[in-house]
Amino acid sequence: MRRRDSMRSGCVFFLVLALGILPVFFRSPNIAARTPVADLWVYNDALAAGWQDWSYNDVSVDYANMTPALSGTHSIAVTYTGGWGGVQIGYGGAHLDVSAYDTLRFWIHGGATGGQPVYFTAHLRSGEIERALTPQAGAWTQIDISLLEYATRELYSLEWFNNSGSAQSPFYIDSIVLVDTGAAPPPTPTPATGPALSVDAAADQHPISPYIYGMNYADDALAQTVRLPLQRWGGNSTTRYNWEINVHNTGSDWYFENIPDADSDSADAFVLRNKSLGVEPLLTVPLIGWTPKRRTAGHPFDCGFPRTAYPNQDSFDPWDTNCGNGEWQEVPITGNDPLWTSKVITEAFVTTWIEHLVATHGAAVNGGVKFYDLDNEPMLWNSTHREVHPAGTTYDEMRERTYAYAAAIKAADPTAQTLGPVTWGWCAYFFSGADGCGPGADYAAHGNLDFTTWYLKQMQAYEDAHGVRILDYLDLHYYPQANGVALASAGNAATQALRLRSTRSLWDTTYIDESWISDTTDEPVQMIPRMKQWVANNYPGTKLAITEYNWGALDHINGALAQADVLGIFGREGLDLATLWGPPAVNEPGAYAFRMYRNYDGLGSAFGDVSVRASSADQDRVAIYAARRSVDQALTLMVIDKTAQAYTSAVSLANFQPAGNAHVYRYSAANLTAIVREADQPVAGTTFTATFPGNSITLLVLMPGGPLEGVSITGPVFGVVDMNYTFTATVSPSTAMPPITYTWTPSPVSGQATATATYRWDTPGAKTITVTAQNVGGLADATHSIMVSIPHRIYLPLVLR
């Protein structure tokens, strides 16, 4: 193409000479010579700088294969040694800007047999480009992948996946390169007719708690950017955190080690840092009955399964080689001594901690720590902390520990609020750690009641007996269980679609979960309605919290769409508190999903705080959430196009009169680095039609309007003939819905039909003017009087010289 461009330029020059016309008149953008862009290699006999092998599962990869080779001396030999593996080449964990290139090119060779089921994916920050390939036997085939689908092109990996469950014969890849062919971008697709969207500003009104926009362990930059309201100190390591010596135990996450924390990582520092940012801290207090026994200056650390006691283990910490993973041939080791790492504690340990926090930071009511989680995922203690709690947690143990420790918190700070039982997921909602994931002896011994029902009944019984509420929030963790969704990368198109569908498990009473959960029950998950029902039936007045959740792909537009959908669901369904586990980086798409709700303009403006009814004729394609904003009564609409298709939808408003056009803010695949302030959306009355780009989150902000109730005139009350005077009409309320028409009587010199009119009189006397102001909802009149006189003449004396 570049050679053809050069030929065109030569032809233009020839014509210019032949016609005798200056060349400048023939220079046009369509035929101007293009600036060459050098090819960018990914593999040319070896991986280019910055690229790494990320291959996974059952695959053998040789980057220095000799035969066959397309050019040079080497190619990549790939052998799928089992099913569902893949060769993946990643760019150093970052994103490579390839916006200067329109095509990814490589060659593939099927080896002796050919026909391997290869599924290729180019992973870009803005989306995936996929292609099913069938390598040909004995021949190289050129594969060109157009990148023009995305205006923003940041590449982070290339993947050749074995789309089968079995081993395959070898095939080969060579000459992977990004090229600029000069191909024109595809035309912008015509938007399709989208689902009808409707909002009723007077229906289903309820407050949206700001605490639903919380996170676990966000850095300061992210916390400030999203105006984070709440931050949780949680996770497995907090189950055994010793506040007295600032040491935590990692449990099964990392070789069961006691790790001394830096002063900057202490619980006190966590509270101070968050308070300085205007963020409420949520601390986890231990209920397990054990805490690290001592603080060491460094390695070797105390650990639950030392090599000195168990020389045969599957793995050891490479930085502390005496500490093992507590397994031999994938079978957990038993019989260790808990005192190797820990000491016994009681609720007195928590009492003195809360007293310390109150003394240091104040009581909750006075700006201190307001929220306390009652440990972390106790039904998994026999796994995550099995060296001190090898037996599965029982119903009775949870009751007794909650009674003792929650009461200790309330005694030390009666204004603090507690959250429990902080269970890990689906199985633990119904069954104890002792029973596992199905009815067992513990379940039967407690009236065949599911655990959450029983637990809430025990909390009600305690309040009835003692007159003190020791549980303020029902706190359950929820991770979607569909394959490839939670805590995962974006995945292929099927996984991305599944991620966006699976948010329905939070609310939809008809959605059957697309995971192993559906093998355990015929019921839909309907997470938040289920929690509401548990509370209503067993302990009314308890608030709802989900202090760990994650829908994955927060570095990708797909994850941002899912996160925005989840936050909208939390607000609409009436969740009281939520904290995302595994927050995004401040510049990743997932962070922008939060900013759309908390700080869409960078000036602190937010989605409304009073949820109102909003519905879509097809929530799976285009979702909508709506809320009134108390500070200015604006109506805010969050619209999420979950597809690659742009849609034009009719939007209807009930019980809300907009004052004018809607302000529009958008985050989309077209620009992953900013929320864009778009042109205002025209709004005529209470209906309008709007277009929503594919893979986008759009916020519409409508200021309230209404019927015109009154009008007044300001202007002079005295004047003289033959002079111009200006009068201004002002309507009330100031938010009266435009357009407003003005009729002045008598007719002015200028300004008829506007709010400002100019009058001039050529005779003296009392003059009266009237204005009539009208909008769609009302009409009002006002009059104004002015006395017009003849100006006095001043005669100067005649002086003769």
SEMIPA-407919 format. One record per residue (C-alpha): residue number from 1; residue in one letter; x, y, z. Coordinates in steps of 0.5 Angstrom, whole numbers, plus 500, padded with zeros to 3 digits. Layout:
N
   pos   code    xx    yy    zz
   NUM      A     X     Y     Z
...
end
This chain:
801
   pos   code    xx    yy    zz
     1      M   500   500   500
     2      R   506   505   501
     3      R   508   503   494
     4      R   502   505   491
     5      D   502   511   495
     6      S   508   513   493
     7      M   506   512   486
     8      R   500   516   487
     9      S   504   522   489
    10      G   508   521   483
    11      C   502   521   478
    12      V   500   528   482
    13      F   506   531   480
    14      F   506   529   473
    15      L   499   532   472
    16      V   501   538   475
    17      L   507   539   470
    18      A   502   537   464
    19      L   497   542   466
    20      G   502   548   469
    21      I   498   548   475
    22      L   502   550   482
    23      P   502   543   486
    24      V   499   546   492
    25      F   492   546   489
    26      F   492   538   488
    27      R   495   537   495
    28      S   489   533   498
    29      P   488   529   505
    30      N   486   523   500
    31      I   492   523   496
    32      A   498   526   501
    33      A   503   521   502
    34      R   503   517   509
    35      T   508   517   514
    36      P   511   510   514
    37      V   511   507   521
    38      A   516   501   522
    39      D   514   494   523
    40      L   514   492   531
    41      W   516   485   532
    42      V   513   481   537
    43      Y   517   474   535
    44      N   523   474   529
    45      D   527   468   531
    46      A   526   470   538
    47      L   521   474   543
    48      A   522   481   542
    49      A   524   485   548
    50      G   519   486   553
    51      W   515   480   551
    52      Q   514   474   556
    53      D   512   467   556
    54      W   505   466   559
    55      S   503   459   557
    56      Y   499   455   561
    57      N   496   448   563
    58      D   498   442   558
    59      V   502   445   553
    60      S   510   445   551
    61      V   513   451   547
    62      D   520   451   544
    63      Y   521   458   542
    64      A   528   456   538
    65      N   525   451   534
    66      M   529   450   528
    67      T   525   446   523
    68      P   520   448   520
    69      A   522   456   520
    70      L   518   461   515
    71      S   524   466   515
    72      G   531   466   519
    73      T   533   460   523
    74      H   527   459   528
    75      S   520   458   529
    76      I   515   457   535
    77      A   514   450   536
    78      V   507   448   540
    79      T   505   442   542
    80      Y   498   441   546
    81      T   500   435   551
    82      G   493   435   554
    83      G   486   439   553
    84      W   485   446   555
    85      G   492   449   555
    86      G   495   454   551
    87      V   501   458   549
    88      Q   501   465   551
    89      I   505   471   550
    90      G   505   477   554
    91      Y   508   484   554
    92      G   511   484   561
    93      G   504   485   565
    94      A   503   492   562
    95      H   499   495   556
    96      L   503   496   549
    97      D   500   502   545
    98      V   500   499   538
    99      S   495   505   536
   100      A   500   506   530
   101      Y   498   499   527
   102      D   492   497   524
   103      T   494   489   523
   104      L   497   484   527
   105      R   500   479   523
   106      F   503   472   524
   107      W   504   465   520
   108      I   502   458   522
   109      H   504   451   520
   110      G   500   445   521
   111      G   506   440   522
   112      A   505   433   519
   113      T   498   433   520
   114      G   495   439   521
   115      G   488   441   523
   116      Q   489   442   530
   117      P   483   446   534
   118      V   487   453   535
   119      Y   483   459   538
   120      F   487   465   537
   121      T   485   471   542
   122      A   489   478   542
   123      H   488   481   549
   124      L   487   489   548
   125      R   485   493   554
   126      S   479   495   550
   127      G   477   488   548
   128      E   479   481   545
   129      I   479   480   538
   130      E   478   472   537
   131      R   479   468   531
   132      A   478   460   530
   133      L   484   457   526
   134      T   485   451   523
   135      P   493   450   521
   136      Q   494   447   514
   137      A   499   440   514
   138      G   505   442   511
   139      A   504   449   509
   140      W   505   456   512
   141      T   499   460   512
   142      Q   499   468   513
   143      I   494   470   518
   144      D   492   478   519
   145      I   488   480   525
   146      S   485   487   524
   147      L   486   492   530
   148      L   481   497   527
   149      E   475   495   531
   150      Y   478   499   537
   151      A   480   506   536
   152      T   484   505   543
   153      R   489   500   542
   154      E   493   497   548
   155      L   496   490   547
   156      Y   498   486   553
   157      S   498   479   550
   158      L   497   474   545
   159      E   494   467   546
   160      W   493   460   542
   161      F   488   456   546
   162      N   487   448   545
   163      N   480   449   544
   164      S   479   441   545
   165      G   480   436   551
   166      S   485   432   548
   167      A   493   432   546
   168      Q   494   435   539
   169      S   500   434   534
   170      P   505   439   534
   171      F   504   446   530
   172      Y   508   452   529
   173      I   508   459   529
   174      D   513   464   526
   175      S   514   472   524
   176      I   509   475   529
   177      V   509   482   527
   178      L   505   489   528
   179      V   504   492   521
   180      D   501   499   518
   181      T   498   497   512
   182      G   494   503   511
   183      A   487   500   511
   184      A   481   505   513
   185      P   478   504   519
   186      P   471   500   519
   187      P   465   505   518
   188      T   461   507   524
   189      P   456   502   525
   190      T   449   505   525
   191      P   446   504   532
   192      A   440   499   533
   193      T   433   500   536
   194      G   435   499   543
   195      P   430   497   549
   196      A   425   502   552
   197      L   428   505   558
   198      S   423   508   563
   199      V   424   512   570
   200      D   419   514   575
   201      A   422   519   580
   202      A   416   518   585
   203      A   416   510   585
   204      D   420   505   590
   205      Q   424   511   593
   206      H   429   509   598
   207      P   436   512   601
   208      I   442   509   597
   209      S   448   508   603
   210      P   454   511   601
   211      Y   458   505   604
   212      I   456   501   598
   213      Y   462   504   594
   214      G   467   501   599
   215      M   473   497   598
   216      N   478   493   601
   217      Y   486   496   601
   218      A   485   501   596
   219      D   491   505   595
   220      D   491   513   597
   221      A   491   515   590
   222      L   485   511   588
   223      A   481   513   595
   224      Q   482   520   593
   225      T   480   519   586
   226      V   473   515   587
   227      R   472   519   593
   228      L   472   512   597
   229      P   467   512   603
   230      L   469   506   606
   231      Q   475   502   607
   232      R   476   495   610
   233      W   482   492   613
   234      G   480   484   612
   235      G   482   478   609
   236      N   485   471   612
   237      S   491   475   615
   238      T   486   479   619
   239      T   484   473   623
   240      R   490   472   627
   241      Y   493   479   627
   242      N   496   481   634
   243      W   495   489   635
   244      E   499   489   641
   245      I   506   487   637
   246      N   503   489   630
   247      V   504   482   627
   248      H   499   477   623
   249      N   499   470   621
   250      T   499   469   613
   251      G   495   462   614
   252      S   495   457   608
   253      D   496   464   604
   254      W   503   463   605
   255      Y   506   458   609
   256      F   503   459   615
   257      E   508   464   618
   258      N   508   470   623
   259      I   510   476   619
   260      P   512   483   623
   261      D   508   489   620
   262      A   512   495   619
   263      D   509   501   623
   264      S   506   504   617
   265      D   502   498   616
   266      S   499   497   623
   267      A   492   497   624
   268      D   493   504   628
   269      A   496   507   621
   270      F   490   504   617
   271      V   485   508   621
   272      L   489   514   621
   273      R   491   514   614
   274      N   483   513   612
   275      K   481   518   617
   276      S   486   523   614
   277      L   482   522   607
   278      G   475   522   609
   279      V   474   515   609
   280      E   471   511   614
   281      P   475   505   616
   282      L   472   498   618
   283      L   477   493   622
   284      T   476   486   623
   285      V   477   483   630
   286      P   479   476   631
   287      L   474   471   634
   288      I   478   465   633
   289      G   482   465   639
   290      W   489   465   637
   291      T   494   470   635
   292      P   501   470   634
   293      K   505   469   640
   294      R   511   474   638
   295      R   515   479   634
   296      T   521   477   630
   297      A   526   482   627
   298      G   526   478   621
   299      H   527   471   618
   300      P   527   466   620
   301      F   519   467   622
   302      D   515   462   626
   303      C   511   458   622
   304      G   506   452   623
   305      F   509   447   619
   306      P   517   448   620
   307      R   522   443   616
   308      T   525   441   622
   309      A   518   438   624
   310      Y   516   436   618
   311      P   522   435   613
   312      N   517   432   607
   313      Q   513   437   605
   314      D   510   439   598
   315      S   513   446   598
   316      F   517   451   602
   317      D   518   458   602
   318      P   524   460   598
   319      W   525   466   602
   320      D   524   462   609
   321      T   526   455   607
   322      N   524   452   614
   323      C   517   454   613
   324      G   513   449   609
   325      N   506   449   606
   326      G   503   443   611
   327      E   502   438   605
   328      W   505   432   603
   329      Q   503   429   597
   330      E   497   434   597
   331      V   495   431   603
   332      P   494   436   609
   333      I   499   434   615
   334      T   496   434   622
   335      G   498   434   629
   336      N   502   440   629
   337      D   503   444   635
   338      P   499   451   635
   339      L   503   454   640
   340      W   509   454   635
   341      T   506   460   632
   342      S   501   462   637
   343      K   498   464   644
   344      V   491   463   646
   345      I   487   469   647
   346      T   480   471   649
   347      E   475   476   648
   348      A   479   480   653
   349      F   484   481   648
   350      V   479   485   643
   351      T   476   489   649
   352      T   483   492   650
   353      W   484   493   643
   354      I   477   497   642
   355      E   479   501   649
   356      H   486   502   645
   357      L   482   505   639
   358      V   477   509   643
   359      A   483   512   647
   360      T   487   513   640
   361      H   482   515   635
   362      G   475   517   639
   363      A   469   513   640
   364      A   465   511   634
   365      V   460   517   635
   366      N   466   522   636
   367      G   469   520   629
   368      G   473   514   631
   369      V   472   507   628
   370      K   465   506   627
   371      F   465   498   624
   372      Y   468   492   626
   373      D   467   485   622
   374      L   467   479   627
   375      D   473   475   624
   376      N   473   473   617
   377      E   470   467   613
   378      P   470   462   620
   379      M   467   456   616
   380      L   474   456   612
   381      W   478   456   619
   382      N   480   449   618
   383      S   483   450   611
   384      T   486   457   612
   385      H   488   457   619
   386      R   488   449   620
   387      E   494   449   624
   388      V   491   452   630
   389      H   483   450   628
   390      P   484   444   624
   391      A   476   442   626
   392      G   471   445   622
   393      T   467   451   625
   394      T   460   449   628
   395      Y   454   452   629
   396      D   455   453   637
   397      E   462   455   636
   398      M   460   461   632
   399      R   454   463   637
   400      E   458   463   643
   401      R   464   466   640
   402      T   460   472   637
   403      Y   456   473   643
   404      A   463   473   647
   405      Y   467   478   642
   406      A   461   482   639
   407      A   459   483   646
   408      A   466   485   648
   409      I   466   490   642
   410      K   459   493   644
   411      A   462   494   652
   412      A   468   498   650
   413      D   464   502   645
   414      P   457   502   645
   415      T   456   506   639
   416      A   460   502   634
   417      Q   457   497   629
   418      T   458   490   628
   419      L   458   485   622
   420      G   457   478   622
   421      P   458   472   621
   422      V   462   474   615
   423      T   462   467   611
   424      W   465   466   605
   425      G   460   464   600
   426      W   454   459   598
   427      C   455   453   602
   428      A   457   457   608
   429      Y   450   461   608
   430      F   447   454   609
   431      F   452   449   613
   432      S   457   449   618
   433      G   465   448   617
   434      A   464   442   620
   435      D   458   439   615
   436      G   462   442   609
   437      C   457   443   603
   438      G   451   439   605
   439      P   447   437   611
   440      G   450   433   616
   441      A   450   432   623
   442      D   451   439   625
   443      Y   445   441   621
   444      A   441   436   624
   445      A   442   437   631
   446      H   440   445   630
   447      G   433   443   627
   448      N   435   442   620
   449      L   435   450   619
   450      D   440   453   615
   451      F   446   456   618
   452      T   444   464   617
   453      T   437   463   619
   454      W   439   459   625
   455      Y   445   465   627
   456      L   440   470   626
   457      K   435   467   631
   458      Q   441   467   636
   459      M   442   474   635
   460      Q   435   476   636
   461      A   435   471   642
   462      Y   441   475   645
   463      E   438   482   644
   464      D   431   479   647
   465      A   435   476   653
   466      H   440   482   655
   467      G   437   488   651
   468      V   443   489   647
   469      R   444   489   640
   470      I   450   485   638
   471      L   450   484   631
   472      D   448   491   626
   473      Y   449   488   619
   474      L   448   481   616
   475      D   455   480   613
   476      L   456   475   607
   477      H   461   474   602
   478      Y   459   473   595
   479      Y   464   471   589
   480      P   460   469   583
   481      Q   462   462   582
   482      A   461   462   574
   483      N   468   459   571
   484      G   473   465   569
   485      V   469   471   572
   486      A   471   472   579
   487      L   478   475   580
   488      A   480   473   573
   489      S   482   477   567
   490      A   477   479   562
   491      G   477   472   558
   492      N   474   471   551
   493      A   467   473   548
   494      A   463   468   552
   495      T   466   469   558
   496      Q   465   476   558
   497      A   458   475   556
   498      L   457   471   562
   499      R   460   476   567
   500      L   455   481   565
   501      R   449   476   565
   502      S   452   473   572
   503      T   450   480   576
   504      R   443   478   575
   505      S   445   473   581
   506      L   445   479   586
   507      W   437   480   585
   508      D   434   476   579
   509      T   428   471   582
   510      T   428   468   575
   511      Y   436   467   574
   512      I   439   460   575
   513      D   446   461   576
   514      E   451   458   571
   515      S   455   455   576
   516      W   456   449   580
   517      I   451   452   585
   518      S   445   450   580
   519      D   448   443   582
   520      T   446   444   589
   521      T   439   447   588
   522      D   434   449   584
   523      E   433   456   587
   524      P   436   462   584
   525      V   441   465   588
   526      Q   437   472   588
   527      M   443   474   593
   528      I   440   481   596
   529      P   433   479   596
   530      R   435   472   600
   531      M   439   476   605
   532      K   433   481   606
   533      Q   428   475   607
   534      W   433   472   612
   535      V   433   478   616
   536      A   426   480   616
   537      N   424   473   618
   538      N   429   472   623
   539      Y   432   479   626
   540      P   428   485   623
   541      G   432   491   623
   542      T   439   488   621
   543      K   442   491   616
   544      L   446   488   610
   545      A   453   488   608
   546      I   457   484   603
   547      T   464   486   605
   548      E   468   481   599
   549      Y   466   481   592
   550      N   469   481   585
   551      W   467   480   578
   552      G   474   480   575
   553      A   477   484   569
   554      L   477   490   573
   555      D   483   492   568
   556      H   478   491   562
   557      I   472   495   559
   558      N   468   488   560
   559      G   470   489   568
   560      A   468   496   568
   561      L   461   495   565
   562      A   460   489   570
   563      Q   462   493   576
   564      A   458   499   574
   565      D   452   494   574
   566      V   454   491   580
   567      L   454   498   584
   568      G   447   500   580
   569      I   444   493   583
   570      F   447   495   590
   571      G   443   502   590
   572      R   437   499   587
   573      E   436   493   591
   574      G   438   497   598
   575      L   444   494   600
   576      D   447   498   606
   577      L   455   496   605
   578      A   459   493   600
   579      T   467   493   600
   580      L   470   490   593
   581      W   476   485   594
   582      G   482   486   590
   583      P   481   494   587
   584      P   483   496   581
   585      A   489   501   580
   586      V   487   508   579
   587      N   488   508   572
   588      E   484   502   570
   589      P   477   501   567
   590      G   474   499   574
   591      A   476   505   578
   592      Y   472   509   572
   593      A   466   505   574
   594      F   467   507   581
   595      R   468   514   579
   596      M   462   515   575
   597      Y   458   514   581
   598      R   462   518   586
   599      N   466   523   582
   600      Y   464   523   575
   601      D   467   530   573
   602      G   473   530   578
   603      L   469   536   582
   604      G   466   531   587
   605      S   459   530   583
   606      A   456   524   584
   607      F   450   519   582
   608      G   444   521   586
   609      D   443   518   594
   610      V   435   517   593
   611      S   434   511   589
   612      V   428   511   584
   613      R   425   506   580
   614      A   428   505   573
   615      S   427   499   568
   616      S   429   497   561
   617      A   426   492   557
   618      D   432   488   556
   619      Q   437   489   562
   620      D   442   484   559
   621      R   443   489   553
   622      V   442   496   556
   623      A   441   497   564
   624      I   439   503   567
   625      Y   439   505   574
   626      A   436   512   577
   627      A   437   516   583
   628      R   435   523   586
   629      R   440   527   588
   630      S   438   530   595
   631      V   443   536   595
   632      D   440   539   588
   633      Q   434   535   587
   634      A   437   533   580
   635      L   435   526   577
   636      T   441   522   575
   637      L   441   516   570
   638      M   446   511   569
   639      V   445   507   563
   640      I   450   501   561
   641      D   450   498   554
   642      K   453   491   556
   643      T   454   490   548
   644      A   459   492   543
   645      Q   452   494   539
   646      A   450   502   539
   647      Y   443   502   541
   648      T   438   508   540
   649      S   433   508   546
   650      A   427   512   548
   651      V   427   514   555
   652      S   421   516   559
   653      L   420   520   565
   654      A   414   520   570
   655      N   413   524   576
   656      F   419   529   574
   657      Q   419   535   570
   658      P   426   537   567
   659      A   429   544   567
   660      G   432   543   560
   661      N   437   538   557
   662      A   441   533   560
   663      H   448   533   562
   664      V   452   527   559
   665      Y   458   524   562
   666      R   461   517   559
   667      Y   466   512   560
   668      S   467   507   554
   669      A   471   503   550
   670      A   473   509   545
   671      N   477   512   551
   672      L   479   508   557
   673      T   483   514   560
   674      A   478   519   561
   675      I   470   520   563
   676      V   468   524   557
   677      R   463   530   558
   678      E   459   529   552
   679      A   454   534   548
   680      D   448   535   552
   681      Q   442   531   551
   682      P   436   534   548
   683      V   430   533   552
   684      A   423   535   550
   685      G   418   535   556
   686      T   418   528   559
   687      T   421   523   553
   688      F   427   523   549
   689      T   431   519   545
   690      A   438   518   546
   691      T   444   513   543
   692      F   448   509   547
   693      P   455   507   544
   694      G   457   499   545
   695      N   461   498   551
   696      S   459   504   555
   697      I   457   507   561
   698      T   453   513   561
   699      L   451   518   566
   700      L   445   523   564
   701      V   444   529   569
   702      L   437   532   569
   703      M   436   538   573
   704      P   429   539   576
   705      G   424   544   572
   706      G   416   545   573
   707      P   410   549   572
   708      L   412   557   572
   709      E   408   560   578
   710      G   410   567   578
   711      V   413   573   574
   712      S   416   580   576
   713      I   419   586   572
   714      T   425   590   574
   715      G   426   597   571
   716      P   426   604   572
   717      V   420   608   575
   718      F   422   615   573
   719      G   424   617   566
   720      V   424   622   560
   721      V   421   622   553
   722      D   425   620   547
   723      M   430   616   552
   724      N   430   608   551
   725      Y   429   604   558
   726      T   430   597   559
   727      F   426   592   563
   728      T   427   585   565
   729      A   422   579   567
   730      T   424   574   572
   731      V   420   568   573
   732      S   419   564   579
   733      P   421   559   581
   734      S   428   559   578
   735      T   427   552   576
   736      A   421   553   572
   737      M   421   548   566
   738      P   424   551   559
   739      P   422   554   554
   740      I   418   560   557
   741      T   415   565   552
   742      Y   414   572   554
   743      T   409   577   551
   744      W   410   584   553
   745      T   404   589   552
   746      P   404   594   549
   747      S   409   592   544
   748      P   416   594   546
   749      V   421   597   541
   750      S   425   591   542
   751      G   425   584   546
   752      Q   418   582   544
   753      A   418   574   546
   754      T   424   575   550
   755      A   425   576   558
   756      T   428   583   557
   757      A   424   589   553
   758      T   426   596   551
   759      Y   421   601   551
   760      R   421   609   549
   761      W   416   614   549
   762      D   415   621   546
   763      T   409   623   550
   764      P   410   625   558
   765      G   405   621   563
   766      A   404   615   567
   767      K   406   609   563
   768      T   404   602   565
   769      I   407   595   561
   770      T   405   588   562
   771      V   409   582   561
   772      T   405   575   561
   773      A   410   569   562
   774      Q   408   562   560
   775      N   411   555   560
   776      V   408   548   559
   777      G   406   548   566
   778      G   403   555   568
   779      L   402   562   566
   780      A   403   569   570
   781      D   402   576   569
   782      A   406   582   572
   783      T   405   590   571
   784      H   410   595   572
   785      S   409   603   572
   786      I   414   609   570
   787      M   413   616   570
   788      V   415   619   564
   789      S   416   627   564
   790      I   419   632   559
   791      P   426   634   561
   792      H   427   641   564
   793      R   431   646   559
   794      I   437   650   562
   795      Y   438   657   559
   796      L   445   660   559
   797      P   446   667   560
   798      L   448   671   553
   799      V   454   675   554
   800      L   456   680   549
   801      R   463   682   549
end
